[in-house]
Amino acid sequence: MAGAGPQLSGRQKVALEAMAIDVWTPRIEFMTPQAQAQAPAPATAADEWGALEREALACTNCVLHQTRTRVVFGVGDRQARWLVIGEAPGADEDRQGEPFVGRAGQLLNEMLRAAGLDREQVYIANILKCRPPENRDPKPEESARCEGYLQRQIALVQPGLVLAVGRIAAQNLLREDTPLSNLRGRVHRYGPAGIPLVVTYHPAYLLRSPGQKRKAWEDLCLAMATVPPLRSTAPAQAAIDER
Ligand code: SF4
């Protein structure tokens, strides 16, 4: 194929055809004003978000729909630069329908603030949209049935960076069972677009193991160095340590 390069003269086209080289010609289609008026408007991002959320809220694709109180779809800036992905809703999230609420959510907020971001400036979602009973780990078949929602959310947000929070999120996104400690400290790539992905600890773990907060801060520094936060406020490590 000769490609969409320069305008070709008739002679050039004949010569290329003689060499059995296809000549690419842009297709120009004219629509009458009446046809233009009748053509359906292209779907907007808002339409796509609305359709996706309605679908998730009514989802019965796995057994977790039987025990959930609410579907936890996701929250935040749908054009965010950072996309935070956790594991699955816990009891508070299941009640309120929002990811990362309660004490772990407050610590996540502090971690984001330390990175110069308000919670509203990121998009937050989970691998699973419904709570596993007793907060057990997601089963592989549940993650598989649910992953389409998250993939569509990622495609709509088009983030500059994915922050995978906790072992389950990191292993599911990277499709490997490497321990979290070995996944931290480097920039991975997610999906065909190769979105930079940084792994850190889940705030629920940091509440149980506050000695690891220093390492979480190192993870955030790596994320900030990879895709700088939107705001220029000075990072405040003390905000994490205080909790
Ligand atoms: S966890 Fe995901 S796949 Fe399972 S019912 Fe909820 S939304 Fe559907």
Residues whose N, C-alpha, C, O or C-beta is under 5 A from the ligand:
A	BS01	SF4	A56 C59 T60 N61 C62 L64 H65 L128 K129 C130 E142 R145 C146
